[in-house]
């Protein structure tokens, strides 16, 4: 397609004879800002130029842009800012795009959602006048940004001093054993409460979230001796536990044996009573028979008594009538020999 002789039009059908170059754009922009249009000529009669008035206008515009850039700022989520106007509290801003008067306003930006942490180790004196090294950590955050910025020159330095003061006060009310062993959780809670009360008095705008007693050690000079004391205390607890466990084992067993003996004694008592009552009944019956036939009853009782005695004896001595010798019958030996013969036959 021939683009020549198209009545000074470009390939898209637009008139290219009145194209505006960069100088034309600058001329229009100068006109808007108060410049003077002189048929495309500068007041001096030459091409487009910059007069002092235009230079001042451009400089003012540049300063305005820079000032606007200094006055606009962005707050991220969780951030807050306190704005001071001429040194006095003006307002508090939340997250988003914010504006201030640069040079007149002053802003302080802090992340109030951030949990901050501080730890320190200090040598403390306990209630029983012993020294102990305590490592404590505290977690805190900003609760009131206005108080944080305006009330205290350095709130975090104040927190560190207040933490040390609270720790010394609480440890001074506890013994060495409590500080090193079972009392650490209570000490941490007491330090937290006292530290928060100090910060509230200062109006520092800080809130204490957690206080932890991370480590408690005796001074290095006596650490070896203290380790021996701790080991002895642990041995004592171990032996006490073993004694209690043995007591829990032996006491029920002894109680069971005692109960068994009591029951056996009661059974024996019942047996003796029953046997005695039976003997009484038997004696009463014998008495009635004896009254009927005394001689026969005496002979019968004698024979029964001899049978009971001889039946429990394994050796019998027989007096031979008309002689001086006694006949000895070793029944136990005879019975033992008969038992062996029976086993051999089997």
Secondary structure, 3 states (H helix, E strand, C coil): CCCCCCCCECCCCCECCCCCCHHHHHHHHHHHCCCCCCCCCCCCCCCCCCCHHHHHHHHHHHHHHHHHHHHEEEECCCEEEEEEECCEEEEEECCEEEECCECCEEEEEEECCCCEEEEEEEEEECCCCCEEEEEEEEEEEECCHHHHHHCCCCHHHHHHHHHHHHHHHHHCCCCHHHHHCCCHHHHHHHHHHHHHHHHHHHCCCEEEEEEEEEEEEECHHHHHHHHHHHHHHHHHHHHHHHHHHHHHHHHHHHHHHHHHHHHHHHHHHHHHHHHHHHHHHHHHHHHHHHHHCHHHHHHHHHHHHHHHHHHCCCEEEEECCCCCCEEEEEHHHHHHHHHHHHHHHC
